[in-house]
Amino acid sequence: MPKTSEMRESKFLKKEDVGAGVLYTVATCVKYNVAMTDQPEEMRWCLTFLEAAKPLVLNATNIQLCELIFKSDDTDHWVGHQLVLYTDPNVSYAGKLVGGIRVRAPRVKPAVPKPALRPAPRPVEVEPDFDGAFDEDVAPF
């Protein structure tokens, strides 16, 4: 049996589409009409992604988070960079907790520490077995 969230078709990403986290690469930032069919036009800014067919409708919080993540308020600088989209159950709408999509920077794997450089071993002085004199009983020739 389908879940009720699966019954509601959408041209835009929903919280159910991203779950605990999905890594996407920003393709563009463009305006889309987000109004329901037979409703007056409502244009909103959206991010499109290389890996997803549906865009993300940007709200004020996610716009601010993107500015922090990408260190720029120029959306042209966001293109080609990656974001993690995830479901945040603490998103509220009209005074009710409804959950929604939030964005965060991808986690950076810690660099593997390089092994500590050890000094080269010092040569060990060895006493030669040969004292420079031939023993005639042992000499092979």
N, C-alpha and C positions, 0 to 999 in steps of 0.2 A: 504494500500500500504506500502511496506517496505521502510525503509530509506536506502540510499546508504551505510551507515556504516554497516547496517545489511547484505548487500549483499557480503561484503568482509569477507570471512571465515578466521579465524586465530587460530593457535594452542596456541597463547600467549594472555595474557590480553591486551585489548585495552581500551582507555580512556572511551569509551561508556559502558564498562563493570563495571566501578566503580562509575561513576557519581559523586555526591557530597561527597561521602565517604563510604567506606566499611571496616569493621574491619576484619582482617585476622590474623591467627596464623602461624608463619613461621614453615615449616616442614623441608625443606632442602635448600641448596644452591648448585646447580649443573650446569654443562655446557650442553647447548643444541645447536643443529645445527639450526640456525635461517634463513638460506638461503632459498630463494624461490626454488620451485621444478625446477630441471634442471639447477641449479646454483651451482658454487663451494661451498664447505662446509664453513660455517662461524660460528664458535663456540663462544657463548657468555654465560656469567654467568647469571643465572636466580634464582629467589626465587620461591619455591613451597610452597603452603599453604594447611593447613588441610581442609579449607572450600571451596577451589576453584579447579576446574579441570584443569585450565590453569595456567601456570607459568607467572611470571613477568620478562621480560628481563630487566636486570639492566644496567642503564647508569651510567656515572661517577658521576653525581649529586646525584642520588638516592643511590649509594654506599656510598658516603660521608655522606648523611643524615642518613643512617642506622648506620654507625659508631658512629655518634653523639647520635642517639636515644638509641642504645644498649650499648653505652659506651665501644665499643670493635671493633677492626679491625679483630678479629677472628670470622669468620662466624659460627663456631661451637657454639659460645656463643649466637648467634641470635635465634637458634632453640628453639621453645616453647614460644617465646615472640610474642607480638602482635604489629601490624602495622595498620595504617589507610592508605588505598590507595584512592586517590581522583583525579579528573580531574582538572588540572591547565591550564587555557586558555593561560597563559603567556609562555608556553614552546615553544621554537623556534627550527626550524630545517632548515638548509641551508639558514639562514637569514630570514626566514618567521615564523610568529607566527602560529603554527599549533595546539597547545594544546597537552597535554600529561599527563601521570600518574606521580604523585609525591607521596611521602610517608611522613607521620608525626607520631609522637607518639600519642597514644590514649589520649584523654582528661581525666584527673583525676577528678572525682567528688570531690568537697570540702568536707572535713570531717564535719559531723554534730557536731556543738559545744556541748559539754557537759554542762548541766545546772550548773550554779555556785553553789558551795556548800554553803549552808546556815548553820550557827551555830545552833546547837540543841537549842530548846527553853529552857530557864531557868525555873526551877520550881517556881511557884508563891506560896508565903506563904499565907495561908488562915487561918483566925481566926476561931477556932472551935466554933460551936454553943453550945457545951456542956461545961459548966464551972466547971464540976466536982461535982456539988451539985444536988441532986434529989429534984424535986418539988413533994411533996406527992400528990397534987391534979391532977397532970398530969401523974404520973407514972402508967403504965398499969398493974402492979401487986400489 
